[in-house]
Amino acid sequence: MAYQNLLVEKKGAVGVITLNRPDALNALNKALMDEMTLALDDYEADDDIHCIVITGSAKAFAAGADIKEMQPKSYMDVYKEDFITANWERATRCRKPVIAAVAGYALGGGCELAMMCDFIIAADTAKFGQPEIKLGVMPGAGGSQRLTRFVGKSKAMEMCLTGRMMDAAEAERSGLVSRVVPAGELMDEVLKVAQTVADMSLPIAMMTKESVNRAYETTLSEGVRFERRLFHSMFATEDQTEGMAAFVEKRQPQFRHR
Ligand code: CAA
C-alpha cells in the first residue's frame, strides 16, 4: 500500500517503517499515526516479518505530536476523539519485536513513540525530551509514565518540568537507550541487531518480549511466576527442541518459528 507520511521497506525478515514528513520534522499528525497503525498491522500479519524497525530522518526521529493540528482543538474535541490514545497505542500492542532507531530530535510524542518500542538504539546526534510544558501542556502519550520508568523520578521530573533535552550520551547513561552508535552507522547497526532478533525463533522472541514487558505491569513474584509459565510452555515448541539439539550437536539451529 502507498503511504503519504511513511516509507515502508522489507529487508529480509525485518520490516522497516520510516517516518516521512520532512517539512515538519516528522511531526506526528493523525494521518501519519493512522498510517503507522496500518503499517504495523501489515507487518504483524506478515509471516515473513520477524522484527520491525521504526526510524525517522537524520535531523528528526519525530519532533512531537503535530502542534499545528493540536492548536485549534478544544477540550471537547480531544476528549471525544480520545486524542492521542486512539491511534497512538498500536505500537504498544505489537506482538513482534519493535526497535526504534533514533537520530536527531525525539521530542514529546516522538520520544513517547520511541519509548513504546521494545528498545531504542540512538545515533550520537539523538536528542530526547518532553518539552510539552513549554506549550502549556504535559506529555499525553505516556511520557510522564514511561520516561519515569526508564530514567527514574528525578531525571524524568526535571525533563518534564523544564522541557530540557537529553543528548545521546546522557540517554545511554540513564538507561533510556540500549546503546549509541555514530550517526552514519545507525541504520546498518540497527538492521544488524534487527536481523539477529529476526533469526531467533519468532514465537520465542514474542513470548520473551511479553515476559520483559510484564515486569512493568506487575509485582516481582507475579512476574517471575508469569515467566516460569511461559518458560515451561516453550518446551512444547519445535524451536526449543531444535535449539537445544543444535547446541548439543555443535551446529547452528534452524528455527522453523513454531
Ligand atoms: N508540530 C508541528 N510542526 C512542527 C513540529 C511539531 N511538533 N516541530 C517542528 N515543526 C515544523 C516547524 O513548525 C517548521 O515548519 P515551518 O517551516 O512550516 O515553519 C519545521 O517543522 C521545521 O522546524 P523548525 O524551523 O522549528 O526547526 P529548528 O531546527 O529551528 O527547531 C525543534 C527544531 C527544536 C525540534 C523545533 O522545531 C521544536 O521545538 N519543535 C517542537 C517540539 C515540541 O514542542 N514537541 C512536543 C509537541 S507536543 C506533544 O508531542 C504532545 C504529546 O505528548 C503527544
Boltz pocket constraint, residues with backbone or C-beta under 6 A from the ligand:
constraints:
  - pocket:
      binder: B
      contacts: [[A, 22], [A, 23], [A, 24], [A, 25], [A, 27], [A, 28], [A, 63], [A, 64], [A, 65], [A, 66], [A, 67], [A, 68], [A, 69], [A, 84], [A, 105], [A, 107], [A, 108], [A, 109], [A, 110], [A, 112], [A, 131], [A, 132], [A, 135], [A, 138], [A, 139], [A, 140], [A, 141], [A, 143]]
      max_distance: 6.0
